[in-house]
């Protein structure tokens, strides 16, 4: 029972933080943000990778969540799967073609299915990979707002998930295995964690 009260109390504090926050633009803090992906290998296992160079901003107005907006730019050359040979293949024309298309971009368009009780919503926007733009929807969860991070800045954070088909973005490499299925699966699961920072204008 005591543990339950602690959990409920923490949830109440988190929700209060989101409810009382002002409409603010946050710059993505790349040192505390992560863009990861998971894709099936040989139909039986999963390869996990990430992009380490991400920038952008998001603007949150909790009195009008439908007006929430954001954008992000990911440098393709920052991809890593902890395997140099595989990373080089992913940067080649078989996949991302990093030399020709050095950036992945996302620009939000709309917010739906807002649930203030658990700080979740659906964020729809345009994702551009290899100069191909497709509409995708992210399942977003707000994870907190901090009024002062100890250096006088305000911070906000959220996580998001989505699934895309790599063939839709011309990530075209494809090889069948004898037992059937692809060496690299078509579906890519995205797992995103962003922390943003807002430095108040001290001249006012």
C-alpha positions in Angstrom: 0.0 0.0 0.0 2.8 2.4 0.9 4.5 1.7 -2.4 1.3 2.4 -4.3 1.0 5.8 -2.6 4.6 6.6 -3.7 3.9 5.7 -7.3 0.6 7.7 -7.4 2.4 10.7 -5.7 5.2 10.6 -8.3 2.6 10.5 -11.1 0.7 13.4 -9.7 3.9 15.5 -9.5 4.8 14.6 -13.1 1.4 15.6 -14.3 1.4 18.8 -12.4 4.7 19.7 -13.9 3.3 19.3 -17.4 0.0 21.0 -16.6 1.7 24.2 -15.2 4.4 24.5 -17.8 4.3 27.6 -20.1 4.4 27.5 -23.9 8.2 27.2 -24.5 10.6 26.3 -27.2 13.2 23.7 -26.2 16.4 23.1 -28.1 17.2 19.3 -28.3 20.2 18.5 -26.1 22.1 15.9 -28.1 24.1 14.8 -25.0 20.9 13.6 -23.4 18.9 12.5 -26.4 18.9 9.2 -28.3 17.6 8.0 -31.6 17.7 4.2 -31.8 16.3 1.6 -34.2 15.7 -2.1 -34.2 15.4 -4.4 -37.2 15.1 -8.1 -37.6 18.2 -10.1 -38.9 17.7 -13.5 -40.6 14.1 -13.4 -39.2 15.3 -14.8 -35.8 17.3 -12.0 -34.1 17.3 -8.2 -33.7 20.0 -5.7 -34.6 20.0 -2.5 -32.6 21.6 0.7 -33.8 21.5 4.4 -33.1 22.4 7.9 -34.5 24.6 9.9 -32.2 24.3 13.4 -33.9 20.8 14.8 -33.6 19.6 18.4 -33.4 16.3 20.3 -33.5 13.7 21.8 -31.3 10.2 21.3 -29.9 7.6 23.8 -28.7 5.1 22.7 -26.1 2.0 24.6 -25.0 0.0 22.5 -22.5 -3.0 24.8 -22.6 -3.2 23.9 -26.3 -1.4 20.6 -27.0 -2.8 20.5 -30.5 -0.4 23.4 -31.3 2.6 21.4 -30.2 5.3 21.3 -32.9 8.8 20.1 -33.4 11.5 19.2 -35.8 14.7 17.2 -35.8 17.7 16.7 -38.0 19.8 13.5 -37.8 23.2 13.2 -39.4 23.4 9.9 -41.2 27.1 9.6 -40.8 26.6 9.3 -37.1 25.0 5.9 -37.4 26.5 3.1 -35.2 25.6 -0.5 -34.6 28.9 -1.4 -32.8 30.2 -3.1 -36.0 32.3 -1.0 -38.4 31.7 -3.3 -41.4 27.9 -3.2 -41.0 28.0 0.6 -40.3 29.9 1.1 -43.6 27.3 -0.9 -45.4 24.5 1.1 -43.9 26.1 4.3 -45.0 26.5 3.0 -48.6 24.0 3.3 -51.4 22.4 0.0 -50.5 20.9 1.8 -47.5 21.2 5.5 -46.5 23.7 6.7 -49.1 25.2 9.1 -46.5 27.3 11.0 -49.1 24.3 11.8 -51.3 21.7 12.2 -48.5 23.6 13.2 -45.3 20.6 14.1 -43.2 17.3 12.5 -42.0 14.7 15.1 -41.2 11.4 15.1 -39.3 8.9 18.0 -39.2 5.7 17.7 -37.2 2.3 18.4 -38.6 -0.4 17.6 -36.0 -1.2 16.2 -32.6 -4.1 13.9 -31.8 -5.3 11.5 -29.1 -4.1 13.6 -26.3 -4.3 11.9 -22.8 -3.3 14.3 -20.0 -3.8 11.5 -17.4 -0.7 9.7 -18.6 0.9 12.6 -20.7 0.6 10.8 -24.0 -0.4 11.8 -27.5 0.1 10.9 -31.2 2.4 13.2 -33.1 2.1 13.0 -36.9 4.7 14.6 -39.2 6.8 14.2 -42.3 9.9 12.0 -42.2 12.4 12.4 -45.0 15.1 9.8 -45.7 17.1 9.6 -49.0 15.0 12.6 -50.2 11.8 10.5 -49.9 9.2 12.1 -47.6 6.5 10.0 -45.9 4.0 10.8 -43.2 4.6 8.9 -40.0 3.0 8.9 -36.5 4.9 8.8 -33.3 3.4 7.5 -30.1 4.7 10.2 -27.7 4.9 10.2 -23.9 5.9 13.3 -21.9 8.4 12.2 -19.2 8.8 15.5 -17.3 9.5 19.2 -17.1 12.1 20.6 -14.8 11.8 24.3 -13.9 15.5 24.7 -13.0 18.3 22.3 -13.9 20.8 23.8 -11.5 22.2 26.2 -14.2 19.1 28.3 -14.5 17.7 26.5 -17.5 14.3 24.9 -17.9 14.2 21.3 -19.4 11.6 19.1 -20.8 11.8 15.5 -22.0 9.7 13.0 -23.9 10.0 9.5 -25.4 8.4 8.3 -28.6 8.0 5.1 -30.6 7.0 4.3 -34.2 7.4 1.6 -36.9 8.3 2.3 -40.5 8.9 0.2 -43.6 12.5 0.8 -44.9 11.4 0.0 -48.5 9.1 3.1 -48.4 12.3 5.2 -48.1 14.3 3.5 -50.8 16.5 1.7 -48.2 16.5 -1.0 -50.8 19.1 -3.6 -50.0 17.4 -7.0 -50.0 18.6 -10.6 -49.9 16.6 -13.8 -49.3 17.8 -16.6 -47.2 17.3 -20.3 -48.2 14.7 -20.9 -45.4 12.6 -17.9 -46.7 12.5 -14.4 -45.4 15.0 -11.5 -45.7 18.5 -11.1 -44.3 17.3 -7.7 -43.1 13.7 -7.3 -42.3 11.5 -4.6 -43.9 10.1 -3.2 -40.6 12.2 -0.8 -38.5 11.1 0.0 -35.0 12.1 3.5 -33.8 12.7 4.3 -30.1 13.3 8.0 -29.4 14.2 9.8 -26.2 14.6 13.6 -26.4 15.6 16.1 -23.7 15.3 19.8 -24.5 16.7 22.8 -22.8 15.3 26.4 -22.7 17.5 29.2 -21.4 15.4 32.0 -20.1 16.0 35.5 -21.5 17.9 37.1 -18.6 17.8 40.6 -20.3 14.1 41.0 -19.4 
